[in-house]
């Protein structure tokens, strides 16, 4: 397994306040007027990640492969990249399990949370460098990564074919107030959530309310698996189950 580094480069962050003449909506003599603020934000960020290429990748030049993006939990943050392989699909691959995906597992810096902007930039770079079937992009994560999965997956549902958040949660408003195009993409997004019934770190209700929001939005087949005796670690059972990976492979976006 290799370690790759992605550099997302742009201009320095800048704040620009642009004074403007009163608009037609402004009313003479009123203490409140309309003005405009332009905010530009960009940064240079180095992203360390683990990369796994499936068996047969080098021998099949014309074939494109599904890709799985894995988001670890809070305990694996930092700058020691191999901590990312402690749990989840990276652990499976490191232990010799043949996974049918290109696996990308970035590391979140200490004291930070998952950034959609950075993750999308990483995906763009990996898709440009490797033989990726972009109709079969899959997303999964645990705990903090479960939150990241809900956030990224529901913010950009047309990007992914399926997501599997584990012991995480999200913002219901992302689902309920989505525009028409995003609502349609959400309804066709494969969603399978997992949680432990006795989780005392992230309550089961976090997953339940997200699943309920999707159902209210008209999602036809969202799934939730609850392990009756599991505490926070609902990921070990999930990621060692071959059914999860077959479920992922059953989902594909239209080109």
QUIPEMO-V964303 format. One record per residue. RES is the residue in one letter. PSI is psi in whole degrees, -180 to 180 (NA if undefined). Layout:
res & psi
RES & PSI
RES & PSI
This chain:
res & psi
X & 138
X & 162
X & 124
X & 157
X & 127
X & 133
X & 116
X & 113
X & 139
X & -174
X & 166
X & 151
X & 143
X & 143
X & 130
X & 121
X & 117
X & 110
X & 142
X & 152
X & 155
X & 136
X & 174
X & -23
X & -19
X & 142
X & 126
X & 135
X & -8
X & 143
X & -13
X & 129
X & 165
X & 133
X & 173
X & 141
X & 124
X & 124
X & 123
X & 128
X & 128
X & 164
X & 162
X & 124
X & 132
X & 130
X & 118
X & 138
X & 155
X & 140
X & 130
X & 128
X & 131
X & 160
X & 130
X & -2
X & -47
X & -26
X & -10
X & 83
X & -35
X & -9
X & 139
X & 152
X & 147
X & 155
X & 136
X & 126
X & 121
X & 131
X & 119
X & 178
X & -179
X & -31
X & -15
X & 7
X & 159
X & -149
X & 18
X & 95
X & -31
X & -9
X & -26
X & -23
X & 10
X & -33
X & 168
X & -162
X & -37
X & -36
X & -44
X & -47
X & -41
X & -32
X & 9
X & 6
X & 130
X & 113
X & 140
X & 29
X & 159
X & 127
X & 128
X & 122
X & 91
X & 164
X & 129
X & 134
X & 155
X & 137
X & 4
X & 171
X & 171
X & 134
X & 121
X & -41
X & -45
X & -42
X & -40
X & -38
X & -41
X & -45
X & -43
X & -42
X & -44
X & -41
X & -31
X & -30
X & -26
X & 168
X & 81
X & 132
X & 102
X & -1
X & -5
X & 64
X & 126
X & 149
X & 133
X & 158
X & 165
X & 143
X & -114
X & -36
X & -25
X & -42
X & -43
X & -35
X & -47
X & -46
X & -54
X & -44
X & -40
X & -19
X & -32
X & 61
X & -29
X & -15
X & -32
X & 152
X & -33
X & 151
X & 151
X & 88
X & 135
X & 127
X & 51
X & -164
X & -179
X & -167
X & 115
X & -32
X & -27
X & -34
X & -49
X & -29
X & 21
X & 150
X & 174
X & -48
X & -43
X & -37
X & -42
X & -39
X & -39
X & -42
X & -29
X & 5
X & 127
X & 129
X & 121
X & 110
X & 153
X & 145
X & 152
X & 134
X & -27
X & 22
X & 118
X & 12
X & -55
X & 109
X & 147
X & -32
X & -25
X & -44
X & -40
X & -42
X & -30
X & -40
X & -41
X & -39
X & -40
X & -40
X & -41
X & -30
X & -1
X & 13
X & 128
X & -17
X & 28
X & 140
X & 147
X & 121
X & 124
X & 126
X & 112
X & -35
X & 0
X & 143
X & -133
X & -33
X & 84
X & 4
X & -32
X & -49
X & -38
X & -50
X & -15
X & 1
X & 113
X & -23
X & -34
X & -46
X & -35
X & -37
X & -45
X & -49
X & -17
X & 0
X & 136
X & 138
X & 150
X & 141
X & NA
